[in-house]
Amino acid sequence: MKAGKTSQLRQEARRLLLQALYQRILSNDPVSAIESQFMADNDLKSFDTVYFHEVFIGISQNAKAIDEAFEALLDRRIQDLDPVELSVLRLACYELKFRLDVPYRVVINEAVDLAKSFGGTDGHKYVNGVVDKLAARLRGEEVRAHRS
């Protein structure tokens, strides 16, 4: 598959992941039920279903470690975050921490784009600041290599 097509399928998977994570926060439905619903309600050829599955399950299995990884970077309690921003931060943190195949700059750009599309007016600025600091913590060597 061409890189451009793969990138589009991943972008769409992230968009759906954000929605699934948001739904999980609001409904607290089981992860398996939410995943089944998303697989049934969406054209499986329009997104990277393997990526969606791996990341959605990975975030739920590592939720505590993910939240702890960025909690110190917040200016408020995690419970006080907007559900969209929290979902974006969890997705970005998971990718930075567990998906080393995704360059940190892609993680930041995708997180900002999702926050712009789905979040509040300036939510993307907040997300950008947190994810940028998180990238420096979790992928310091990669960040330093890019900036030098």
C-alpha positions as CSV (number, residue, x, y, z in Angstrom):
1,M,0.0,0.0,0.0
2,K,1.3,3.5,-0.8
3,A,2.5,5.7,2.0
4,G,0.0,8.4,1.3
5,K,-2.9,6.0,1.5
6,T,-1.5,4.4,4.7
7,S,-1.2,7.9,6.2
8,Q,-4.9,8.7,5.3
9,L,-6.1,5.4,6.8
10,R,-4.1,6.1,10.0
11,Q,-5.5,9.7,10.2
12,E,-9.0,8.3,9.9
13,A,-8.2,5.7,12.5
14,R,-7.1,8.4,14.9
15,R,-10.2,10.5,14.3
16,L,-12.3,7.4,15.1
17,L,-10.1,6.6,18.1
18,L,-10.7,10.1,19.5
19,Q,-14.5,9.5,19.2
20,A,-14.2,6.1,20.8
21,L,-12.1,7.4,23.7
22,Y,-14.6,10.3,24.1
23,Q,-17.5,7.8,24.2
24,R,-15.7,5.7,26.7
25,I,-15.2,8.7,29.1
26,L,-18.9,9.7,28.8
27,S,-20.6,6.3,28.8
28,N,-18.1,4.1,30.6
29,D,-19.3,1.3,28.3
30,P,-17.0,-1.7,27.9
31,V,-14.1,-1.2,25.5
32,S,-15.2,-4.3,23.5
33,A,-18.7,-2.9,23.1
34,I,-17.4,0.4,21.9
35,E,-14.9,-1.2,19.5
36,S,-17.6,-3.5,18.1
37,Q,-19.9,-0.5,17.5
38,F,-17.2,1.5,15.7
39,M,-16.3,-1.5,13.5
40,A,-20.0,-2.0,12.6
41,D,-20.8,1.7,12.0
42,N,-17.9,2.6,9.8
43,D,-16.6,1.5,6.4
44,L,-13.7,-0.8,7.4
45,K,-11.8,0.1,4.2
46,S,-11.8,3.8,5.2
47,F,-9.5,3.4,8.2
48,D,-6.6,1.3,9.6
49,T,-8.7,-1.2,11.6
50,V,-5.6,-3.0,13.0
51,Y,-4.2,0.3,14.2
52,F,-7.6,1.3,15.7
53,H,-7.8,-2.0,17.6
54,E,-4.2,-2.1,18.8
55,V,-4.3,1.5,20.1
56,F,-7.8,1.4,21.6
57,I,-7.0,-1.8,23.5
58,G,-3.6,-0.5,24.4
59,I,-4.9,2.7,25.8
60,S,-7.5,0.9,27.9
61,Q,-4.9,-1.6,29.2
62,N,-2.4,1.1,30.0
63,A,-4.7,3.9,31.2
64,K,-3.1,4.5,34.5
65,A,0.4,4.7,33.1
66,I,-0.7,6.9,30.3
67,D,-2.5,9.4,32.6
68,E,0.5,9.4,35.0
69,A,2.8,10.2,32.1
70,F,1.2,13.5,31.3
71,E,-0.5,14.4,34.6
72,A,2.4,16.4,36.0
73,L,2.4,18.6,32.8
74,L,-1.1,19.7,33.4
75,D,-2.2,23.0,34.9
76,R,-5.3,21.4,36.4
77,R,-6.5,18.1,37.7
78,I,-7.0,15.4,35.1
79,Q,-10.7,15.2,36.0
80,D,-11.1,18.9,35.1
81,L,-9.9,18.4,31.5
82,D,-12.4,18.7,28.7
83,P,-13.2,15.1,27.6
84,V,-12.0,15.9,24.0
85,E,-8.7,17.2,25.2
86,L,-8.3,14.3,27.6
87,S,-9.0,11.9,24.8
88,V,-6.5,13.6,22.5
89,L,-3.9,13.6,25.3
90,R,-4.4,9.9,26.0
91,L,-4.1,9.1,22.3
92,A,-0.9,11.2,21.8
93,C,0.6,9.8,25.0
94,Y,0.0,6.3,24.0
95,E,1.6,6.9,20.6
96,L,4.6,8.6,22.1
97,K,5.1,5.9,24.8
98,F,4.2,2.7,22.9
99,R,4.2,3.4,19.2
100,L,7.8,4.3,18.5
101,D,7.1,3.6,14.8
102,V,5.2,6.9,14.7
103,P,7.6,9.9,14.6
104,Y,7.0,12.3,17.5
105,R,6.3,15.2,15.1
106,V,3.5,13.2,13.5
107,V,2.0,12.6,17.0
108,I,2.1,16.3,17.8
109,N,0.7,17.4,14.5
110,E,-2.1,14.8,14.6
111,A,-3.0,15.7,18.2
112,V,-3.2,19.4,17.4
113,D,-5.3,18.7,14.3
114,L,-7.7,16.5,16.3
115,A,-8.0,19.1,19.0
116,K,-8.7,21.8,16.4
117,S,-11.4,19.7,14.7
118,F,-13.2,18.5,17.8
119,G,-12.1,20.6,20.8
120,G,-12.9,24.0,22.1
121,T,-11.6,27.2,20.6
122,D,-8.1,27.2,22.1
123,G,-8.0,23.6,23.1
124,H,-5.4,22.8,20.4
125,K,-3.0,25.3,22.0
126,Y,-3.3,23.6,25.3
127,V,-2.9,20.1,23.8
128,N,0.1,21.3,21.7
129,G,1.9,22.6,24.9
130,V,1.3,19.4,26.8
131,V,2.2,17.0,24.0
132,D,5.3,19.0,23.1
133,K,6.6,18.7,26.7
134,L,5.6,15.1,26.8
135,A,7.5,14.3,23.6
136,A,10.6,15.9,25.1
137,R,10.2,13.6,28.2
138,L,9.3,10.4,26.4
139,R,11.3,10.8,23.2
140,G,14.0,13.1,24.3
141,E,16.7,11.6,22.1
142,E,14.4,11.8,19.0
143,V,13.4,15.4,19.8
144,R,17.0,16.5,20.4
145,A,18.2,14.9,17.2
146,H,15.5,16.7,15.2
147,R,16.2,20.1,16.8
148,S,20.0,20.0,16.4
